[in-house]
Amino acid sequence: MEFKEKLKELRISHNLSQMQLALKTKISQSAIAKWELGKTEPTASAIIALAKFFNETTDYVLGLED
């Protein structure tokens, strides 16, 4: 699974809109939207922030492990 799919899956499984996730992680909603569309890639610090928020490993968030 690619990062864009994993991020959307995690966000939806936590019943969050892109805006809600943005507010909780201090990442812009537009960045989250671009990631989910596969238009841009996140920075390392954004990946770490998402992993911490979802209580998952960075590899899991990146879609490298199930």
C-alpha positions in Angstrom: 0.0 0.0 0.0 1.3 3.4 -0.9 1.7 6.3 1.6 -1.3 8.2 0.1 -3.6 5.3 0.6 -2.3 4.5 4.1 -2.7 8.1 5.2 -6.3 8.2 4.0 -7.1 4.8 5.6 -5.6 6.0 8.9 -7.5 9.3 8.8 -10.8 7.7 8.0 -10.4 4.9 10.5 -10.0 7.6 13.2 -13.1 9.4 11.9 -11.2 12.5 11.0 -11.6 15.0 8.1 -8.5 16.4 6.5 -9.1 19.6 8.4 -9.5 17.9 11.8 -6.2 16.0 11.2 -4.5 19.2 10.1 -5.6 20.9 13.3 -4.5 18.0 15.5 -1.1 17.6 13.9 -0.4 21.2 13.0 0.1 20.2 9.4 -1.8 22.2 6.8 -5.0 20.7 5.3 -3.7 21.5 1.8 -0.5 19.4 2.5 -2.6 16.5 3.7 -4.9 16.8 0.6 -1.9 16.8 -1.7 -0.4 13.8 0.0 -3.6 11.8 -0.3 -3.8 12.7 -4.0 -0.2 11.7 -4.5 0.8 15.2 -5.8 3.5 15.7 -3.2 5.5 13.7 -0.6 5.7 14.6 3.1 8.9 15.7 4.8 10.5 13.4 7.4 9.3 15.6 10.2 5.7 15.3 8.9 5.9 11.5 8.7 7.2 11.4 12.3 4.3 13.7 13.4 1.8 11.5 11.7 3.3 8.3 13.2 3.2 9.8 16.7 -0.4 11.1 16.3 -1.7 7.7 15.0 0.6 5.8 17.5 2.1 3.8 14.6 5.6 3.3 13.3 6.9 5.5 10.5 7.2 2.3 8.3 3.5 1.6 8.9 2.5 5.2 8.0 4.6 5.0 4.9 2.9 1.8 3.8 6.1 -0.3 4.1 4.6 -2.7 6.6 1.2 -4.0 7.4 
